[in-house]
Amino acid sequence: MLQQTQVSRVLGFYDRFLERFPTLGDVARARPGQVREAWRGLGYYARARNLHRLAREISPPNGSGTMPDEPDALRMLPGVGAYTAGAVASFAYERRAALVDTNVARVLRRVFAPRLNPRSAKGQRVLWNLAGALLPRTGKTTWAHNQALMELGALVCTARTMNCGACPVRRYCLTGNSGHGA
């Protein structure tokens, strides 16, 4: 639900969806129209279709009933891209996995590569390589690291305002130290 949708928009839908479909097995047993109906109002309906396909693929008799815990295996599932695979592996399974969402990309670019075009293929590769290179050694620590990067981009180093005075990484930040920070 959080793919391309803000948390504040998802909050009301999440609880209602889980009441109707408490497990992936429940999603798998539902008709596609029932899943789309429960998703109504969130938009990006391909996500609902992909969730239904994913649930059917991993639920018995087709699968083990358990989500994979490694990013490469997660990426093989319908609708799961690099970010979602990294997020699920890191947050659900405490695996050492990089993730780059809009907030993380902004922080990494401002701190390490201010001139980088984050929308180009090269820019994306650089950001993912940075995210991977910065990962702590253990999955449990990676969980906190990834969450901190996301929060830093959401609350301190925002798209509209760089709150450099409140930034815990300012001394390493190429943008903040160049005088372009706020």
C-alpha positions as a Python dict, from the first residue, in 0.01 Angstrom:
ca = {
    (1, 'M'): (0, 0, 0),
    (2, 'L'): (287, 235, 67),
    (3, 'Q'): (428, 209, -285),
    (4, 'Q'): (398, 564, -420),
    (5, 'T'): (147, 656, -146),
    (6, 'Q'): (205, 854, 173),
    (7, 'V'): (159, 687, 511),
    (8, 'S'): (-114, 933, 613),
    (9, 'R'): (-323, 827, 312),
    (10, 'V'): (-275, 454, 380),
    (11, 'L'): (-355, 448, 754),
    (12, 'G'): (-733, 414, 725),
    (13, 'F'): (-716, 161, 442),
    (14, 'Y'): (-460, -66, 606),
    (15, 'D'): (-668, -165, 909),
    (16, 'R'): (-983, -223, 700),
    (17, 'F'): (-787, -432, 449),
    (18, 'L'): (-637, -647, 726),
    (19, 'E'): (-979, -697, 884),
    (20, 'R'): (-1104, -837, 554),
    (21, 'F'): (-782, -1023, 465),
    (22, 'P'): (-581, -1101, 781),
    (23, 'T'): (-332, -1329, 598),
    (24, 'L'): (-185, -1367, 252),
    (25, 'G'): (-372, -1697, 237),
    (26, 'D'): (-697, -1502, 275),
    (27, 'V'): (-591, -1273, -10),
    (28, 'A'): (-502, -1578, -224),
    (29, 'R'): (-843, -1742, -166),
    (30, 'A'): (-1034, -1424, -253),
    (31, 'R'): (-1158, -1344, -600),
    (32, 'P'): (-956, -1068, -772),
    (33, 'G'): (-1259, -836, -765),
    (34, 'Q'): (-1285, -870, -386),
    (35, 'V'): (-923, -762, -344),
    (36, 'R'): (-972, -467, -580),
    (37, 'E'): (-1290, -370, -392),
    (38, 'A'): (-1104, -366, -59),
    (39, 'W'): (-834, -153, -227),
    (40, 'R'): (-1084, 97, -370),
    (41, 'G'): (-984, 455, -299),
    (42, 'L'): (-608, 395, -277),
    (43, 'G'): (-543, 415, -650),
    (44, 'Y'): (-268, 239, -842),
    (45, 'Y'): (-486, -71, -875),
    (46, 'A'): (-203, -270, -1032),
    (47, 'R'): (-74, -298, -675),
    (48, 'A'): (-392, -480, -570),
    (49, 'R'): (-371, -710, -872),
    (50, 'N'): (-3, -781, -801),
    (51, 'L'): (-73, -845, -433),
    (52, 'H'): (-340, -1098, -529),
    (53, 'R'): (-106, -1267, -779),
    (54, 'L'): (177, -1269, -522),
    (55, 'A'): (-50, -1421, -256),
    (56, 'R'): (-160, -1695, -494),
    (57, 'E'): (198, -1766, -599),
    (58, 'I'): (336, -1810, -246),
    (59, 'S'): (32, -1974, -86),
    (60, 'P'): (-20, -2352, -97),
    (61, 'P'): (-56, -2544, -317),
    (62, 'N'): (165, -2326, -541),
    (63, 'G'): (414, -2217, -274),
    (64, 'S'): (530, -2270, 81),
    (65, 'G'): (300, -2012, 237),
    (66, 'T'): (597, -1802, 347),
    (67, 'M'): (739, -1489, 189),
    (68, 'P'): (1102, -1521, 84),
    (69, 'D'): (1346, -1333, 306),
    (70, 'E'): (1617, -1246, 53),
    (71, 'P'): (1588, -948, -186),
    (72, 'D'): (1669, -1148, -501),
    (73, 'A'): (1395, -1403, -426),
    (74, 'L'): (1148, -1128, -335),
    (75, 'R'): (1214, -951, -667),
    (76, 'M'): (1087, -1259, -849),
    (77, 'L'): (737, -1204, -706),
    (78, 'P'): (468, -1005, -891),
    (79, 'G'): (485, -632, -825),
    (80, 'V'): (800, -647, -613),
    (81, 'G'): (1074, -413, -731),
    (82, 'A'): (1412, -331, -586),
    (83, 'Y'): (1284, -93, -318),
    (84, 'T'): (1006, -322, -195),
    (85, 'A'): (1239, -622, -192),
    (86, 'G'): (1494, -429, 14),
    (87, 'A'): (1229, -295, 250),
    (88, 'V'): (1067, -635, 312),
    (89, 'A'): (1403, -809, 357),
    (90, 'S'): (1531, -538, 590),
    (91, 'F'): (1222, -455, 796),
    (92, 'A'): (1040, -789, 806),
    (93, 'Y'): (1337, -1026, 818),
    (94, 'E'): (1623, -805, 944),
    (95, 'R'): (1835, -893, 642),
    (96, 'R'): (2126, -679, 528),
    (97, 'A'): (1949, -519, 231),
    (98, 'A'): (1972, -177, 72),
    (99, 'L'): (1666, 26, -15),
    (100, 'V'): (1630, 353, -201),
    (101, 'D'): (1302, 541, -193),
    (102, 'T'): (1251, 910, -273),
    (103, 'N'): (1360, 1022, 73),
    (104, 'V'): (1668, 801, 86),
    (105, 'A'): (1767, 908, -266),
    (106, 'R'): (1743, 1274, -165),
    (107, 'V'): (1959, 1226, 144),
    (108, 'L'): (2223, 1021, -38),
    (109, 'R'): (2240, 1267, -326),
    (110, 'R'): (2268, 1573, -102),
    (111, 'V'): (2525, 1417, 130),
    (112, 'F'): (2748, 1240, -124),
    (113, 'A'): (2668, 1347, -481),
    (114, 'P'): (2496, 1688, -507),
    (115, 'R'): (2544, 1712, -885),
    (116, 'L'): (2403, 1366, -954),
    (117, 'N'): (2086, 1340, -1163),
    (118, 'P'): (1878, 1095, -954),
    (119, 'R'): (1636, 1035, -1242),
    (120, 'S'): (1897, 904, -1485),
    (121, 'A'): (1987, 535, -1505),
    (122, 'K'): (2343, 621, -1402),
    (123, 'G'): (2214, 829, -1112),
    (124, 'Q'): (1995, 543, -992),
    (125, 'R'): (2289, 300, -1009),
    (126, 'V'): (2507, 539, -810),
    (127, 'L'): (2239, 585, -543),
    (128, 'W'): (2181, 209, -507),
    (129, 'N'): (2557, 150, -490),
    (130, 'L'): (2589, 416, -220),
    (131, 'A'): (2299, 266, -25),
    (132, 'G'): (2462, -77, -42),
    (133, 'A'): (2807, 50, 50),
    (134, 'L'): (2675, 229, 358),
    (135, 'L'): (2493, -72, 504),
    (136, 'P'): (2602, -185, 849),
    (137, 'R'): (2739, -538, 881),
    (138, 'T'): (2434, -698, 1043),
    (139, 'G'): (2071, -714, 945),
    (140, 'K'): (1943, -596, 1283),
    (141, 'T'): (2157, -284, 1256),
    (142, 'T'): (2058, -246, 891),
    (143, 'W'): (1694, -225, 998),
    (144, 'A'): (1771, 81, 1215),
    (145, 'H'): (2003, 230, 952),
    (146, 'N'): (1743, 206, 673),
    (147, 'Q'): (1469, 342, 896),
    (148, 'A'): (1693, 632, 1000),
    (149, 'L'): (1775, 723, 639),
    (150, 'M'): (1407, 721, 548),
    (151, 'E'): (1316, 934, 850),
    (152, 'L'): (1604, 1175, 785),
    (153, 'G'): (1469, 1237, 436),
    (154, 'A'): (1108, 1260, 552),
    (155, 'L'): (1160, 1488, 852),
    (156, 'V'): (1492, 1675, 828),
    (157, 'C'): (1632, 1676, 476),
    (158, 'T'): (1299, 1725, 304),
    (159, 'A'): (1225, 1807, -57),
    (160, 'R'): (1126, 2163, 31),
    (161, 'T'): (1361, 2242, 318),
    (162, 'M'): (1707, 2130, 416),
    (163, 'N'): (1714, 2165, 795),
    (164, 'C'): (2092, 2143, 808),
    (165, 'G'): (2109, 2276, 1164),
    (166, 'A'): (1912, 1972, 1283),
    (167, 'C'): (2088, 1721, 1058),
    (168, 'P'): (2297, 1453, 1231),
    (169, 'V'): (2514, 1400, 920),
    (170, 'R'): (2577, 1765, 834),
    (171, 'R'): (2951, 1746, 893),
    (172, 'Y'): (2975, 1484, 616),
    (173, 'C'): (2726, 1650, 381),
    (174, 'L'): (2863, 1795, 60),
    (175, 'T'): (2550, 2004, 3),
    (176, 'G'): (2527, 2138, 359),
    (177, 'N'): (2899, 2218, 371),
    (178, 'S'): (2891, 2392, 33),
    (179, 'G'): (2675, 2672, 171),
    (180, 'H'): (2371, 2555, -28),
    (181, 'G'): (2203, 2407, 278),
    (182, 'A'): (1955, 2599, 492),
}
